[in-house]
């Protein structure tokens, strides 16, 4: 590979690296937002589970108080039953006793369900706490790495720009103009090697005479199909 070709490849490589650094200014903040969002989402899940647990515990206490109140009411009705004098009063109190017993039975069933729910939610809270701790630890480490990378992007860009200037001054200005024009149209693939006697950018076959001229590297040649700058790769198997 000629010196000019090597410089063109260096220039293209530096432009690609600069492009990646510029793009990192956009995707790194998105990565930070996603990582912070994962931590927040895990915390919200834990908070919701803890809220459900607290609500169930309060409901459990309310049901226990209801059973206590209805049990007292039942005892009062039983005492009152001993003092009735008519069948009508007896029937009325009997209905109240049955109603109180039904409410006690219903509340006791709900208490059992609440206790099961409390056990389940207690286990879930512990699981969610561990998940939050793991996500927080993992994501915090990644956040620190990304933030350090973001802080160094500006310095890296300056270094690469300096390296690019060092390459540019060693190339002829007309060649640089051609490179810049092609790069604007083709992006990262402005300079491509000849592979199997064809342009590796658009894969159009090249005349043998042109291939030999590219191999000699005496002048800059562009593909008449796609416009990319063609160079000879020393590892090329073409003869």
VEXROGU-969922 format. One line per 2 residues: their letters; for each residue x, y, z of N, C-alpha, C. Coordinates in steps of 0.1 Angstrom, whole numbers, plus 5000, padded with zeros to 4 digits. Layout:
a> X:Y:Z:X:Y:Z:X:Y:Z; ... .
REM end
This chain:
xx> 5009:4988:5000:5000:5000:5000:5009:5012:5000; 5006:5022:4991:5014:5034:4990:5012:5043:5002 .
xx> 5021:5052:5003:5020:5062:5015:5007:5069:5014; 5003:5074:5002:4991:5081:5000:4979:5073:5004 .
xx> 4979:5061:5000:4968:5052:5004:4967:5049:5019; 4979:5048:5025:4979:5046:5039:4974:5058:5047 .
xx> 4977:5070:5042:4972:5082:5048:4957:5084:5046; 4952:5080:5035:4938:5080:5032:4931:5071:5042 .
xx> 4936:5059:5044:4930:5050:5053:4930:5055:5067; 4941:5061:5071:4943:5067:5084:4932:5077:5086 .
xx> 4931:5086:5076:4921:5097:5076:4907:5092:5078; 4904:5081:5070:4891:5076:5071:4888:5069:5084 .
xx> 4898:5063:5090:4897:5057:5103:4895:5067:5114; 4902:5078:5113:4900:5089:5122:4886:5096:5121 .
xx> 4882:5097:5109:4868:5103:5107:4858:5094:5113; 4860:5081:5111:4850:5071:5117:4850:5072:5132 .
xx> 4862:5073:5138:4863:5074:5153:4857:5087:5158; 4859:5098:5150:4853:5111:5154:4838:5110:5153 .
xx> 4833:5104:5143:4819:5102:5141:4813:5094:5153; 4820:5084:5157:4815:5076:5169:4815:5084:5181 .
xx> 4825:5092:5183:4826:5101:5195:4814:5111:5195; 4812:5117:5183:4801:5127:5182:4787:5120:5185 .
xx> 4786:5108:5179:4773:5100:5182:4771:5097:5196; 4783:5094:5203:4782:5091:5217:4776:5102:5226 .
xx> 4777:5114:5221:4771:5125:5228:4756:5124:5228; 4750:5116:5219:4736:5115:5218:4731:5102:5225 .
xx> 4739:5091:5222:4734:5078:5228:4738:5076:5243; 4749:5082:5247:4753:5080:5261:4743:5086:5271 .
xx> 4737:5098:5268:4726:5103:5277:4714:5094:5277; 4711:5088:5265:4700:5078:5265:4703:5066:5273 .
xx> 4715:5061:5273:4719:5050:5281:4718:5053:5296; 4722:5065:5300:4721:5069:5314:4706:5070:5318 .
xx> 4698:5075:5309:4683:5076:5312:4677:5063:5314; 4681:5053:5305:4676:5039:5306:4680:5033:5319 .
xx> 4693:5034:5323:4698:5028:5335:4691:5034:5347; 4690:5047:5347:4683:5053:5359:4668:5049:5359 .
xx> 4662:5048:5347:4648:5043:5346:4646:5029:5352; 4656:5021:5349:4655:5007:5355:4655:5007:5370 .
xx> 4664:5015:5376:4665:5017:5390:4651:5022:5396; 4646:5032:5389:4634:5039:5394:4622:5029:5393 .
xx> 4622:5021:5382:4611:5011:5380:4611:5001:5391; 4623:4996:5394:4625:4986:5404:4621:4991:5418 .
xx> 4624:5004:5420:4620:5010:5433:4605:5012:5434; 4599:5015:5422:4584:5017:5422:4577:5004:5425 .
xx> 4582:4993:5419:4577:4980:5422:4577:4976:5437; 4589:4979:5443:4591:4976:5457:4581:4985:5465 .
xx> 4580:4998:5462:4571:5007:5469:4557:5002:5468; 4553:4998:5456:4539:4993:5454:4536:4981:5462 .
xx> 4546:4972:5463:4544:4959:5470:4544:4962:5485; 4552:4972:5490:4552:4975:5504:4538:4982:5508 .
xx> 4533:4990:5498:4520:4997:5501:4509:4986:5502; 4510:4976:5493:4500:4965:5494:4501:4958:5507 .
xx> 4513:4956:5511:4515:4948:5524:4509:4957:5536; 4512:4970:5536:4507:4978:5547:4492:4979:5546 .
xx> 4486:4980:5534:4472:4981:5533:4465:4967:5538; 4472:4956:5535:4466:4943:5540:4467:4942:5555 .
xx> 4478:4947:5560:4480:4946:5575:4469:4955:5582; 4466:4966:5576:4456:4975:5582:4442:4968:5581 .
xx> 4440:4962:5569:4427:4955:5568:4426:4943:5577; 4437:4936:5580:4437:4926:5590:4434:4931:5604 .
xx> 4439:4942:5608:4436:4948:5621:4421:4952:5621; 4416:4957:5610:4402:4962:5610:4393:4949:5611 .
xx> 4396:4938:5605:4388:4926:5606:4388:4921:5620; 4400:4921:5626:4401:4916:5640:4392:4924:5649 .
xx> 4392:4937:5647:4384:4946:5656:4369:4943:5653; 4366:4940:5640:4352:4937:5637:4348:4924:5644 .
xx> 4357:4914:5644:4353:4901:5651:4351:4904:5665; 4360:4912:5671:4359:4915:5685:4346:4922:5688 .
xx> 4342:4932:5680:4330:4939:5683:4318:4930:5681; 4318:4922:5671:4306:4913:5668:4305:4902:5679 .
xx> 4317:4898:5684:4317:4888:5695:4311:4894:5707; 4314:4906:5710:4308:4913:5722:4293:4915:5720 .
xx> 4289:4918:5707:4275:4920:5704:4268:4906:5706; 4275:4895:5701:4268:4882:5703:4266:4878:5717 .
xx> 4276:4881:5726:4274:4878:5740:4263:4886:5746; 4262:4899:5742:4251:4907:5747:4237:4902:5742 .
xx> 4236:4897:5730:4224:4892:5725:4220:4879:5732; 4230:4871:5735:4228:4858:5743:4222:4861:5756 .
xx> 4228:4872:5763:4223:4876:5776:4209:4881:5775; 4206:4889:5765:4193:4894:5762:4183:4884:5760 .
xx> 4187:4873:5753:4178:4862:5750:4173:4856:5763; 4180:4856:5773:4176:4850:5786:4165:4858:5793 .
xx> 4163:4870:5788:4153:4879:5794:4140:4881:5786; 4139:4875:5774:4128:4877:5766:4115:4871:5772 .
xx> 4104:4876:5769:4091:4871:5774:4081:4866:5764; 4084:4870:5751:4075:4867:5741:4082:4860:5729 .
xx> 4074:4852:5722:4080:4845:5710:4085:4855:5700; 4078:4866:5698:4082:4876:5688:4096:4882:5692 .
xx> 4098:4885:5705:4111:4890:5709:4122:4879:5707; 4118:4867:5710:4128:4856:5709:4132:4854:5694 .
xx> 4122:4855:5685:4126:4853:5671:4135:4865:5666; 4132:4877:5670:4139:4888:5666:4154:4887:5671 .
xx> 4155:4884:5683:4169:4883:5688:4176:4871:5682; 4169:4860:5679:4176:4849:5672:4181:4853:5659 .
xx> 4173:4861:5652:4178:4866:5638:4190:4874:5640; 4191:4883:5650:4202:4891:5652:4215:4883:5656 .
xx> 4212:4872:5664:4223:4863:5668:4229:4856:5656; 4220:4851:5647:4224:4844:5635:4232:4854:5626 .
xx> 4228:4866:5625:4234:4876:5617:4248:4879:5622; 4249:4880:5635:4262:4883:5642:4272:4872:5640 .
xx> 4267:4859:5641:4275:4848:5639:4280:4847:5624; 4271:4850:5615:4275:4850:5601:4286:4861:5598 .
xx> 4285:4872:5604:4295:4883:5602:4308:4879:5608; 4307:4872:5619:4320:4868:5626:4327:4857:5617 .
xx> 4319:4848:5612:4325:4837:5603:4331:4843:5591; 4323:4853:5585:4328:4859:5573:4341:4867:5575 .
xx> 4342:4874:5586:4353:4882:5590:4365:4873:5593; 4363:4862:5599:4374:4852:5602:4379:4846:5590 .
xx> 4371:4843:5580:4376:4838:5567:4385:4849:5560; 4380:4861:5561:4388:4872:5555:4401:4874:5562 .
xx> 4401:4872:5575:4413:4873:5583:4423:4862:5578; 4419:4850:5576:4428:4839:5571:4433:4843:5558 .
xx> 4425:4848:5549:4430:4852:5535:4440:4864:5537; 4437:4873:5546:4446:4884:5548:4460:4879:5553 .
xx> 4459:4870:5562:4472:4864:5567:4480:4858:5556; 4473:4850:5548:4481:4844:5536:4487:4855:5527 .
xx> 4479:4865:5525:4483:4876:5516:4495:4883:5522; 4495:4885:5535:4506:4891:5543:4518:4883:5541 .
xx> 4517:4870:5543:4529:4861:5542:4535:4862:5528; 4526:4862:5517:4531:4863:5504:4537:4876:5501 .
xx> 4531:4887:5505:4536:4900:5502:4549:4903:5510; 4550:4897:5522:4563:4899:5530:4574:4892:5522 .
xx> 4572:4880:5517:4582:4874:5509:4586:4882:5496; 4575:4887:5490:4577:4895:5478:4585:4908:5481 .
xx> 4583:4914:5492:4590:4926:5496:4605:4923:5497; 4608:4912:5503:4622:4908:5505:4628:4905:5491 .
xx> 4621:4899:5483:4626:4896:5469:4628:4909:5461; 4619:4918:5462:4620:4930:5455:4631:4939:5460 .
xx> 4634:4938:5473:4645:4946:5479:4658:4941:5473; 4659:4927:5473:4672:4922:5467:4673:4925:5453 .
xx> 4662:4925:5445:4663:4929:5431:4667:4943:5429; 4661:4952:5438:4665:4966:5437:4679:4968:5440 .
xx> 4684:4961:5451:4698:4962:5454:4708:4958:5443; 4704:4947:5436:4712:4942:5426:4712:4951:5414 .
xx> 4700:4956:5410:4699:4965:5399:4706:4978:5402; 4705:4983:5414:4711:4996:5418:4726:4994:5417 .
xx> 4732:4983:5422:4746:4981:5422:4751:4980:5408; 4745:4972:5400:4749:4969:5386:4748:4982:5378 .
xx> 4737:4989:5379:4735:5001:5370:4743:5013:5375; 4745:5013:5388:4754:5024:5393:4768:5023:5388 .
xx> 4773:5011:5388:4786:5008:5382:4787:5013:5367; 4776:5009:5360:4776:5013:5346:4774:5028:5344 .
xx> 4766:5034:5353:4764:5048:5352:4777:5056:5354; 4785:5051:5364:4798:5057:5367:4807:5057:5355 .
xx> 4807:5045:5348:4816:5043:5337:4811:5052:5325; 4798:5053:5323:4793:5061:5312:4796:5076:5315 .
xx> 4793:5080:5327:4796:5094:5330:4810:5098:5329; 4819:5089:5332:4834:5091:5330:4837:5092:5315 .
xx> 4830:5083:5308:4832:5084:5293:4827:5097:5287; 4815:5101:5292:4810:5114:5287:4819:5125:5290 .
xx> 4825:5125:5302:4834:5136:5306:4846:5137:5298; 4850:5125:5292:4863:5124:5285:4861:5126:5269 .
xx> 4848:5126:5265:4845:5127:5251:4852:5139:5244; 4850:5150:5251:4856:5163:5245:4871:5162:5243 .
xx> 4878:5156:5253:4892:5155:5252:4896:5145:5241; 4888:5134:5240:4891:5124:5230:4889:5130:5216 .
xx> 4879:5139:5214:4876:5145:5201:4888:5154:5198; 4893:5162:5207:4904:5171:5204:4916:5164:5200 .
xx> 4919:5152:5207:4931:5144:5203:4929:5139:5189; 4917:5133:5186:4915:5128:5172:4916:5139:5162 .
xx> 4910:5151:5165:4911:5162:5155:4926:5166:5153; 4934:5165:5163:4948:5169:5161:4955:5158:5153 .
xx> 4951:5145:5155:4957:5135:5146:4952:5137:5132; 4940:5141:5130:4935:5143:5117:4942:5154:5110 .
xx> 4945:5165:5117:4952:5176:5111:4966:5171:5106; 4972:5163:5114:4986:5158:5111:4985:5150:5098 .
xx> 4974:5143:5096:4973:5135:5084:4970:5144:5072; 4961:5154:5074:4957:5162:5063:4969:5170:5057 .
xx> 4978:5175:5065:4989:5183:5060:4999:5175:5052; 4997:5162:5053:5006:5153:5045:5000:5148:5032 .
xx> 4988:5153:5029:4981:5149:5017:4979:5162:5008; 4979:5159:4995:4977:5170:4986:4963:5176:4987 .
xx> 4961:5189:4987:4948:5195:4989:4938:5191:4979; 4941:5189:4966:4931:5184:4956:4926:5170:4960 .
xx> 4935:5162:4966:4931:5148:4970:4922:5149:4982; 4925:5158:4991:4916:5160:5003:4903:5165:4999 .
xx> 4902:5173:4989:4889:5178:4984:4881:5167:4978; 4888:5158:4970:4880:5146:4965:4875:5138:4976 .
xx> 4884:5135:4986:4880:5127:4998:4868:5133:5005; 4869:5146:5008:4858:5152:5015:4845:5151:5007 .
xx> 4846:5153:4994:4834:5153:4986:4827:5139:4986; 4836:5129:4984:4831:5115:4985:4825:5111:4998 .
xx> 4832:5116:5009:4828:5112:5022:4814:5118:5025; 4812:5130:5020:4799:5136:5022:4788:5128:5016 .
xx> 4791:5122:5005:4781:5114:4997:4780:5099:5002; 4792:5093:5006:4792:5079:5010:4794:5076:5024 .
xx> 4797:5086:5032:4799:5084:5047:4812:5078:5050; 4812:5068:5058:4824:5062:5063:4832:5054:5052 .
xx> 4825:5050:5041:4831:5042:5031:4836:5050:5019; 4843:5061:5022:4848:5069:5010:4860:5063:5004 .
xx> 4868:5055:5011:4880:5049:5006:4878:5034:5007; 4879:5027:4996:4877:5012:4996:4888:5006:4988 .
xx> 4891:4993:4992:4902:4986:4985:4896:4978:4973; 4904:4975:4964:4901:4966:4953:4901:4952:4958 .
xx> 4890:4945:4956:4889:4931:4960:4884:4922:4948; 4892:4912:4945:4888:4903:4934:4885:4911:4921 .
xx> 4894:4921:4918:4894:4929:4906:4880:4937:4905; 4875:4941:4917:4863:4949:4917:4863:4959:4929 .
xx> 4855:4969:4927:4853:4979:4938:4846:4973:4949; 4852:4973:4961:4846:4966:4973:4835:4975:4979 .
xx> 4832:4987:4972:4821:4995:4977:4808:4992:4970; 4809:4991:4956:4797:4988:4948:4798:4975:4941 .
xx> 4810:4968:4942:4813:4955:4936:4813:4955:4921; 4815:4966:4915:4816:4966:4900:4830:4961:4896 .
xx> 4830:4953:4886:4843:4948:4881:4851:4959:4874; 4864:4959:4876:4873:4969:4871:4881:4963:4859 .
xx> 4884:4971:4849:4893:4967:4838:4907:4963:4844; 4913:4953:4838:4926:4948:4843:4937:4960:4843 .
xx> 4936:4968:4832:4946:4979:4832:4944:4989:4843; 4931:4991:4847:4928:5000:4858:4933:4994:4871 .
xx> 4931:4981:4872:4935:4974:4885:4950:4976:4886; 4958:4974:4876:4972:4976:4876:4976:4990:4880 .
xx> 4969:4999:4874:4972:5014:4877:4969:5017:4892; 4959:5011:4897:4955:5013:4911:4966:5007:4920 .
xx> 4971:4995:4915:4981:4988:4923:4994:4996:4923; 4998:5003:4912:5010:5011:4912:5008:5023:4922 .
xx> 4996:5028:4923:4994:5039:4933:5000:5052:4929; 5001:5055:4916:5008:5067:4911:4998:5079:4911 .
xx> 4986:5076:4911:4976:5087:4911:4963:5082:4918; 4955:5091:4922:4942:5088:4929:4932:5084:4918 .
xx> 4926:5073:4920:4915:5068:4910:4902:5065:4918; 4892:5070:4912:4879:5068:4918:4871:5058:4910 .
xx> 4861:5051:4916:4853:5042:4909:4843:5050:4900; 4842:5047:4887:4833:5054:4878:4819:5050:4880 .
xx> 4816:5041:4889:4803:5037:4892:4797:5043:4905; 4805:5042:4916:4800:5048:4928:4808:5060:4933 .
xx> 4819:5063:4927:4827:5075:4930:4836:5074:4942; 4837:5062:4948:4846:5060:4959:4861:5060:4954 .
xx> 4869:5064:4963:4884:5064:4961:4889:5049:4962; 4896:5045:4951:4900:5031:4951:4915:5030:4955 .
xx> 4918:5021:4963:4932:5019:4967:4936:5004:4966; 4949:5001:4966:4953:4987:4965:4957:4982:4979 .
xx> 4951:4971:4983:4955:4965:4996:4966:4956:4994; 4977:4957:5002:4988:4948:5001:4985:4934:5004 .
xx> 4974:4931:5011:4969:4918:5014:4960:4912:5003; 4958:4920:4992:4949:4916:4982:4955:4904:4974 .
xx> 4946:4895:4971:4951:4883:4964:4951:4884:4949; 4946:4896:4944:4946:4898:4929:4961:4900:4925 .
x> 4963:4895:4913:4976:4896:4907:4976:4907:4896 .
REM end
